[in-house]
Amino acid sequence: MALTAARASGRRSDKRADRNGRADRNGRLRVEMTDTGRPLTGLLTTWGTTRLVLLLFVFHVLGFPGPDVTSDVWATYQDWYEVLRGGAFPAADVTWQYPPAAALAILSPGLLPFLDYASAFFVLAFLADLVVLMLLLYTGLRPGRSLRGAWLWTAGAALLGPTLYSRYDVMVTAVAVGALVAGVRRPAVMGALTGFAALLKVWPVLLLAGAVRRRAWGAAAVTALALSALFALAMPGAFGFLAFQRDRGTEVESVGALVLHVARRFGWPGEVLFRYGSLEFTGPYVDVVNDVALGLTVLASGWLLLWRWRSRLTARCLGPRPLAEAAFTAVLLFTVTSRVISPQYLVWLIGLAAVCLCFRDSRMTLPAGLVLAAAAVTVLEFPVLFEDVVASTLLGVCLMVLRNGLLVAAALTAAVRLWRSTAPTPVPAGSGGPGGQTARAGERNVSS
């Protein structure tokens, strides 16, 4: 009887295995590709559909409400292209506020000489978007990972509308995502990509916030210094952007600007002027707002240093998940304390949040969701209702309170979760158990 029951049970198990996959010789269940086929098909279809719509917007086949966001490409970028092609940086143009490798992004449409400048730029931005998706799929389809990151990028980047393809930030984000995907398994590659990305646009240096491998830091430093020296020798004015960045004020979309928006509705005599490539507040007390923002940035830097010191002995800080979460948190903190929050900054945040969500046990699900919601509001405040924001109407102020409130909530939530998830585990003195081994392993890896 027992033997008969066992055979019957085995036949039932075989049938279940046939329905869900095939068992190998050792009895382990091998999941077939059809298990992920349907979600992957839906993801790729959604990405393709949304990107087709974005291309129709930037090529002006379809109209998008608000001012034309592509003007930065066919006007500003193309003017810079002509100057850079002559072998010099646009040092006399105060709107050039980018590190020297940004010249490569501006010059890149020259790789497609059969297209006009703007069309070539949009195609290359589309390809950078595709690279981000491929990197997220490469990470998310690995064992123990998730496709949530690829979905977040597909939906979140599309929510920004034509801005996604009208700024070179999507190209920088592709390099940054590549650096995080390389992560702790290839620290030298991560460092080299980070150094290069930091010379495209400064913020990617924050990808190193959770990096503990000396090879990552060393490769980043060598790459950045080598490229900086090359640009300084080859093209005059490579670092003129530093003075223009220093002189920037409080832009109308920043967190600090909320105080001035509200004050303006109660009679504050300040104005909004186009300065250094963006619309900024000018008038009494603006310098105070600038100084407070700078002070908050210093506090954010101090918090990150304290976090690094506190978590230096835990092996959990060495894995790819904490590395991505630390980078996401660092960029969030510096974004909300910045004097400028342009709409394209959301491209960075969505890309980094997507890398975090590739890990099933990510602690950043809520902050990522808040950033996704902020992206949905961002497309309303720019470009759809940007005139209301500039004029500080009630609608414009409410939009900025909502968008920036979501970003601040995301930054604080991410910081708390990163702090808790990487806290060192207390180990009794002289303990030889697993906890003691973990702490000692952490000490060895941090110094490697």
C-alpha positions in Angstrom: 0.0 0.0 0.0 2.8 2.4 0.9 4.6 1.7 -2.3 1.4 2.3 -4.4 0.8 5.6 -2.6 4.4 6.7 -3.2 4.1 5.9 -6.9 0.8 7.8 -7.2 2.3 10.8 -5.4 5.3 10.7 -7.7 3.0 10.7 -10.8 1.1 13.7 -9.4 4.5 15.5 -8.7 5.5 14.7 -12.3 2.3 16.2 -13.6 2.9 19.4 -11.5 6.4 19.6 -12.8 5.2 19.2 -16.4 2.8 22.1 -15.9 5.3 24.4 -14.2 8.6 23.4 -15.8 10.8 20.4 -16.2 12.8 18.6 -13.5 16.4 17.8 -14.1 18.1 14.5 -13.1 18.5 15.6 -9.5 14.9 16.5 -9.2 15.4 20.2 -9.2 12.8 22.2 -11.0 14.1 24.0 -14.1 11.9 27.0 -14.9 11.2 27.4 -18.6 11.6 30.8 -20.4 7.8 30.8 -20.9 7.5 31.7 -17.2 8.9 35.2 -18.0 7.9 35.3 -21.6 4.6 37.0 -21.0 5.8 39.8 -18.6 8.7 40.4 -20.9 6.5 40.7 -24.0 4.2 43.1 -22.2 7.2 45.2 -21.0 8.8 45.4 -24.4 5.5 46.3 -26.0 4.8 49.0 -23.5 8.3 50.4 -23.9 8.1 50.4 -27.7 4.6 52.0 -27.7 5.6 54.8 -25.3 8.8 55.5 -27.1 7.1 55.7 -30.4 4.8 58.4 -29.0 7.8 60.3 -27.6 9.5 60.3 -31.0 6.3 61.6 -32.6 6.3 64.4 -30.1 10.0 65.4 -30.6 9.7 65.2 -34.4 6.6 67.4 -34.1 4.3 64.9 -35.8 2.2 65.2 -32.6 1.8 68.4 -30.6 2.6 68.6 -26.9 1.0 71.2 -24.7 3.2 74.1 -23.4 6.4 75.6 -24.8 8.5 73.6 -27.3 11.0 71.7 -25.1 13.0 70.6 -28.2 14.3 74.2 -28.7 17.3 73.5 -26.5 18.4 70.9 -29.1 17.9 72.8 -32.4 18.9 76.2 -30.9 21.2 76.0 -27.9 22.9 72.6 -28.5 23.3 73.2 -32.2 25.0 76.6 -31.5 27.4 74.9 -29.0 28.0 72.2 -31.6 29.3 74.8 -34.1 31.7 76.2 -31.5 32.9 72.9 -30.2 33.5 71.6 -33.7 36.0 74.5 -34.1 38.1 73.1 -31.3 37.1 75.3 -28.3 34.5 75.4 -25.6 31.8 78.1 -25.6 33.5 79.8 -22.7 31.9 83.2 -23.4 28.4 81.7 -23.2 27.2 81.7 -19.5 24.6 79.0 -20.3 27.5 76.5 -20.9 27.7 75.1 -17.4 28.8 71.5 -18.0 32.1 69.6 -17.4 34.3 69.1 -20.5 33.2 65.6 -21.5 29.7 67.1 -22.2 31.3 68.2 -25.4 31.1 64.6 -26.6 27.4 64.5 -26.0 26.8 67.7 -27.9 29.1 66.6 -30.8 27.6 63.1 -31.0 25.0 64.0 -33.6 27.9 64.4 -36.0 28.0 60.6 -36.0 24.9 60.6 -38.1 25.8 63.0 -40.9 22.8 61.9 -43.1 20.4 63.6 -40.5 20.1 67.2 -39.5 21.4 68.0 -36.0 18.2 67.8 -34.1 17.0 64.6 -35.7 20.3 62.9 -35.1 20.2 64.0 -31.4 16.8 62.6 -30.9 17.8 59.3 -32.5 20.9 59.0 -30.2 18.8 59.9 -27.2 16.4 57.2 -28.1 19.3 54.7 -28.4 20.6 55.8 -25.0 17.1 55.1 -23.6 17.2 51.6 -25.2 20.6 51.0 -23.6 19.2 51.8 -20.2 16.4 49.3 -20.8 18.8 46.6 -21.9 21.0 47.1 -18.9 18.0 46.8 -16.6 16.8 43.7 -18.3 20.3 42.2 -18.1 20.2 42.8 -14.3 16.5 42.0 -13.7 16.5 38.7 -15.5 19.3 37.2 -13.4 18.3 34.7 -10.6 16.9 36.4 -7.6 16.3 39.7 -9.4 13.2 41.4 -10.6 11.8 43.2 -13.7 10.4 45.9 -11.5 13.3 48.2 -12.4 12.8 47.8 -16.1 9.1 48.6 -15.6 9.9 51.7 -13.5 12.2 53.0 -16.2 9.6 52.3 -19.0 6.8 54.1 -17.2 8.7 56.8 -15.3 10.9 58.1 -18.1 7.8 58.1 -20.4 6.0 60.3 -17.9 8.5 63.1 -18.5 7.2 63.5 -22.0 9.4 64.9 -24.8 11.9 66.3 -22.3 13.4 62.8 -22.1 14.8 63.0 -25.6 15.4 66.8 -25.6 18.2 66.8 -23.1 21.5 64.9 -23.0 20.7 63.7 -19.5 19.4 60.3 -20.8 22.9 59.7 -22.3 24.5 60.4 -18.9 22.0 58.2 -17.2 22.8 55.3 -19.5 26.5 55.5 -18.5 25.6 55.8 -14.8 23.3 52.8 -14.9 26.1 50.8 -16.7 28.4 51.7 -13.8 26.0 50.5 -11.2 25.3 47.3 -13.1 29.1 46.6 -13.2 29.0 47.3 -9.5 31.0 45.3 -7.0 31.7 42.5 -9.4 33.7 44.7 -11.7 34.9 47.6 -9.5 37.4 48.9 -12.0 34.8 49.1 -14.8 32.4 50.8 -12.4 35.1 53.3 -11.5 36.0 54.1 -15.1 32.4 54.6 -16.1 31.7 56.7 -13.1 34.8 58.9 -13.8 33.6 59.4 -17.4 30.0 60.1 -16.4 31.1 62.7 -13.8 32.9 64.6 -16.6 29.7 64.4 -18.7 27.6 65.9 -15.8 29.0 66.2 -12.3 26.3 64.3 -10.4 27.4 60.7 -11.2 30.4 61.1 -8.8 27.8 60.3 -6.2 27.6 56.8 -7.5 30.7 56.1 -5.4 28.8 56.9 -2.2 28.4 53.2 -1.4 31.6 52.0 -3.1 34.2 50.5 -0.8 36.6 48.9 -3.3 39.7 50.8 -3.8 39.8 49.8 -7.4 36.5 51.6 -8.0 37.7 54.8 -6.5 41.1 54.5 -8.2 39.7 53.8 -11.6 37.3 56.8 -11.3 40.1 59.1 -10.3 42.4 58.0 -13.0 39.7 58.2 -15.7 38.5 61.7 -14.6 42.0 63.1 -14.3 43.2 61.7 -17.6 40.2 63.0 -19.5 40.4 66.4 -17.8 44.0 66.7 -18.7 43.3 65.7 -22.3 40.5 68.3 -22.7 42.5 71.0 -20.9 45.4 70.5 -23.4 43.3 70.0 -26.5 40.5 72.6 -26.1 40.6 76.1 -24.5 38.1 76.9 -21.8 37.5 73.4 -20.6 36.8 74.5 -17.0 35.2 77.9 -17.6 31.9 76.3 -16.6 32.9 76.3 -12.9 32.5 80.1 -12.6 29.1 80.0 -14.2 27.9 77.3 -11.8 29.2 79.2 -8.8 27.2 82.3 -9.8 23.9 80.6 -10.3 20.9 81.6 -8.1 17.7 80.0 -7.0 15.8 78.5 -10.0 12.0 78.7 -9.9 11.5 74.9 -9.7 13.9 74.2 -6.8 12.8 73.4 -3.2 14.2 76.7 -1.9 12.1 78.6 -4.5 8.9 77.5 -2.7 9.6 80.1 0.0 9.9 82.8 -2.7 6.9 81.7 -4.6 4.7 82.0 -1.5 6.3 85.3 -0.5 5.6 86.7 -3.9 1.9 86.0 -3.5 2.0 88.1 -0.3 3.7 91.1 -2.0 7.4 90.2 -2.1 8.9 92.5 -4.8 11.3 90.0 -6.4 11.3 89.0 -10.0 11.9 86.0 -12.2 14.7 86.6 -14.8 16.4 84.4 -17.4 20.0 84.0 -16.1 22.6 81.3 -16.7 20.3 79.3 -18.9 17.3 79.1 -16.5 14.6 81.2 -14.9 15.8 82.4 -11.5 14.5 84.5 -8.7 16.1 87.9 -8.1 15.4 90.3 -5.3 15.7 90.8 -1.6 16.6 87.7 0.5 17.4 85.5 -2.5 21.0 85.3 -1.2 19.7 84.0 2.1 17.8 81.2 0.3 20.9 80.4 -1.7 23.0 80.2 1.5 20.5 77.9 3.2 20.4 75.6 0.2 24.2 75.5 0.3 24.1 74.7 4.0 21.7 71.9 3.5 24.0 70.4 0.8 26.8 70.5 3.3 24.6 68.7 5.9 23.7 66.1 3.3 27.4 65.5 2.6 28.0 65.2 6.3 25.2 62.7 6.7 26.6 60.6 3.9 30.1 60.6 5.5 28.6 59.6 8.8 26.7 56.8 7.1 29.9 55.5 5.5 31.8 55.6 8.8 28.9 53.9 10.7 28.5 51.1 8.2 32.1 50.5 7.4 32.4 47.2 9.2 29.3 45.5 7.9 29.6 43.1 4.9 26.1 44.0 3.8 27.5 47.4 2.5 29.6 45.5 0.0 26.8 44.0 -2.1 25.3 45.4 -5.3 22.0 46.3 -3.7 23.4 48.7 -1.0 25.7 50.1 -3.6 22.8 51.1 -5.9 20.6 52.2 -2.9 23.4 54.5 -1.6 23.9 56.1 -5.0 20.1 56.7 -5.3 19.9 58.2 -1.9 22.9 60.4 -2.4 21.6 61.8 -5.7 18.2 62.4 -4.1 19.7 64.3 -1.2 21.8 66.5 -3.4 18.9 67.1 -5.8 16.5 68.4 -3.1 19.1 70.6 -1.5 20.2 72.1 -4.9 19.4 75.6 -6.0 18.2 74.1 -9.3 15.8 71.2 -10.0 15.3 71.1 -13.7 12.8 68.6 -15.1 15.6 66.4 -16.6 16.9 65.8 -13.1 14.1 63.3 -12.8 15.7 61.2 -15.6 18.7 60.5 -13.2 16.5 59.7 -10.3 14.3 57.3 -12.3 17.3 55.5 -13.7 18.9 55.0 -10.3 15.6 54.0 -8.7 15.2 51.5 -11.5 18.5 49.8 -10.7 17.5 49.6 -7.0 14.2 47.9 -7.9 16.0 45.2 -9.9 16.7 43.6 -6.5 13.7 41.8 -5.1 14.7 42.7 -1.5 15.2 46.4 -2.3 14.4 48.8 0.5 13.8 51.6 -2.0 10.3 50.6 -3.3 8.5 53.5 -1.5 11.1 56.2 -2.4 11.0 54.9 -6.0 7.2 55.1 -6.1 7.4 58.7 -4.8 9.9 59.6 -7.5 7.5 58.0 -10.1 4.7 60.2 -8.7 7.0 63.3 -8.9 7.7 62.5 -12.5 4.0 62.6 -13.3 3.7 66.0 -11.6 6.8 67.3 -13.3 5.4 67.0 -16.8 2.5 69.2 -15.6 4.7 71.9 -14.2 7.0 71.7 -17.2 6.1 72.2 -19.9 2.3 72.0 -19.7 1.7 74.7 -17.0 5.1 76.3 -16.8 3.7 79.8 -17.3 1.8 79.3 -14.0 5.0 78.3 -12.2 6.9 81.3 -13.5 4.1 83.6 -12.6 3.7 82.0 -9.1 -0.1 81.6 -9.6 -1.9 79.5 -7.0 -2.0 76.5 -9.4 1.7 76.9 -10.2 2.6 77.1 -6.5 0.5 74.0 -5.7 2.2 72.0 -8.4 5.6 72.9 -7.1 4.6 72.1 -3.5 3.4 68.7 -4.6 6.3 67.9 -6.9 9.0 69.0 -4.5 7.2 67.6 -1.5 7.3 64.2 -3.2 11.0 64.5 -3.8 11.8 65.6 -0.3 9.7 62.7 1.1 11.5 60.3 -1.2 14.9 61.7 -0.1 14.1 61.4 3.6 12.5 58.0 3.3 15.5 56.7 1.3 18.0 58.0 3.8 16.1 56.4 6.7 15.9 53.0 4.9 19.5 53.1 3.8 20.6 53.9 7.4 18.6 51.0 8.9 19.3 48.4 6.2 23.1 48.8 6.5 23.4 49.1 10.2 26.3 47.0 11.6 25.1 43.9 13.6 26.3 44.0 17.2 28.7 41.2 17.8 29.6 40.1 21.4 33.2 40.4 22.3 35.2 37.3 21.5 32.3 35.8 19.5 33.4 33.2 17.1 30.0 32.6 15.6 28.6 33.6 12.2 28.1 37.3 13.3 31.8 37.6 14.3 32.8 36.0 11.0 30.6 38.5 9.1 32.1 41.5 10.9 35.7 40.3 10.2 34.8 39.6 6.6 33.5 43.1 6.3 36.8 44.4 7.7 38.8 42.4 5.2 36.7 43.5 2.2 36.6 47.1 3.1 40.4 47.3 3.0 40.8 45.3 -0.2 
